[in-house]
Structures are given as C-alpha cells and as structure tokens.
C-alpha cells in the first residue's frame, strides 16, 4: 500500500482493510435466475416455508396443469384398488383404504415440500395395522 491509501481497522480487530472496499448491498442476484430478494419479511418467509404451495402456485401454468391432470388420473386409477386391497389386508372396511389413499395427498398438496415421496397406504403399513387390530388391542382404539 502506498502512503496515500487510508487503512481502517476491521471491527473484529483482526487485520486491516483499505477504505472504499465496503461490502456492497446485495439487492441483485449475483447469478442470473438466482433467487429474488425476499420482500415478505420474516413472517412471510416463515409462512412460505410452512405452506410451500404459496411459492409455486403463482408460477403455475397451463402446461403444468395438463401434465398434472394426466399424472393424477393415472395415479388415481392405480391407488383406488390398491387402497381398497390394503384396507382389507389390514382387516378394515374398504372406505378406510380410500381415505388413507386420498386424504394424505390432499393435505400434502398444501403442506408438502418433497416431490418424490410415498403418501397413502403401503403393504407394510397395512400388515402392521392389521396385526394391531387382530392382536386384541382393539379396545384401546375405541372399537
């Protein structure tokens, strides 16, 4: 450094830095397509974290809707008989299988944040549920 450069102590006391090298404000993303600045504040950020649908729904378009309808019909046609069968494996009435197949998906639409996850009845869950109900623990659950 020359004699004309001013030097200021860094706040933590370690080292020095030349004046004029202040940290610039980060109003603009450094990478194109990077995350936009959060204008919602802490409460808005917390709400968006708890309800991920608020992040992706404003960007949703017709192309995504068509793809989602096709996927929904395909999965729905698969999960209806599967849910009924798993309810029977568990020793329950068939409508419980349908509830477990669809109600979790409806709730996950608003609260879920992972696109690759299994929601609804599975073979292991049905066998374990059936074992609980057949094992004499039925009185604990109100039946």
N, C-alpha and C positions, 0 to 999 in steps of 0.2 A: 504494500500500500504506500502511496505517496504521502507527502506531508499535507496535501490539501484535502485528503479524504477524512471525513469525520467518522469516528468509531464510537459505537454505543454498546454498553454492556447489555447482554441478553438477560431477561428477567430472572431466569433461574440461576444466574451468576456464573454459568459455565461458558466461557468463550466470549467472543465479541462478534458483532456484525456491522457492516458498513451501513450508514444511514441511507435511506432511499430504497432499501430492499425489504420493505414492509410486505406482509402477506396480503395478496390481492383478494378481494371479495370473490366468493365462488357463486356468482349469480348465474353463470352459464356452464352447462355441462362441458367437460373437457373433451369428451369423445362424442362424435355425432350419434344421435339416437340414444344417448345416455339418459338416465332418469331425470325427469324435470324437477325443478325446485318444488319443495313441499310448501304449499301456501295455506294448508289447513291448520297448522299448528300441532301441538302435542295431542290435543283431544281428537282432532280429525285423523291423525296418524294412528292413534290407538283404535278408533272405530274402524278404520280401513283394515287394520290388522285383524280385528275380530270378525269382520264381515268382508271377506275378500271379493264378494260379488260387486261391491261398490267400486272396486278397482277395474274389473274387466267389463262390466256391463256397459259403461259409456262408450267403450270401443267396439262393442259387439255389432256385427253387420249381417246382411242377408246371406252371404256365403257361409258364414259360421252357422247360421240358423238352419240352413238346408242340410249341412253336414251333421249337425246335432240331431235333427229330426230323424234322419236315416239311421244314425247310431242308436238313438233312443228306441225306435221301433224294433230294431234288431235285438238289442239287449232286452227290451220288454218281452218280446216273444220267447226269449230263452229263459228269462227269470221267472215268468209266471208258472210254468210247470215245475221248474226247479224249486221254487219256494213252496209250492203245494207238497211236493215229494219230501222236502226236508222237514216240513211240519209233521208229516206222517211218520217219518223216521224218528222224530223227537217225541212221538206219541201225543201230539196236539192236533187240534182241528185245523183243516186246511187254510182257513182265513188267517190264522196266525202266521203262516208262511208267507202269505201275500202282504200282510202288514210289515213283516220284517224285511221283505224284499223291496218295498217301495217307500216306506216312511223314512228310512235312513237316508235314501237318495234325495228325497225332498229336503230334508234338513241339511244334508251335506251341500246342496246347491248354494245355500246361503252362508254356511259356516266353514266349509271345507277349503283347504288350500293346496292339496296334492292331487294331481290329475290321475295318477296311477295308484289306485287303491281299491280294495275289495270291500264293498258295502253290501250287507244283506246276509242271508243265511249261507252257511258253508257246511260241508259234511261233518267236519269235526265238531263244530258248534252244535249241530243237531244231535249228534250222538251223545255229547256231554249233557245237553239239556234233557234228552230222553232218559239218561242214567239218573239224573237228579229226580225226575218225576216218577220213575219206577222204583227208586230206592227207598220209598217211604217218607221222603222229606216233603211230600206234597202239602202237608198241613202247615208248614212254615210259609207257604206262598199263597195261602188263602183258599185252597180247594179241599 
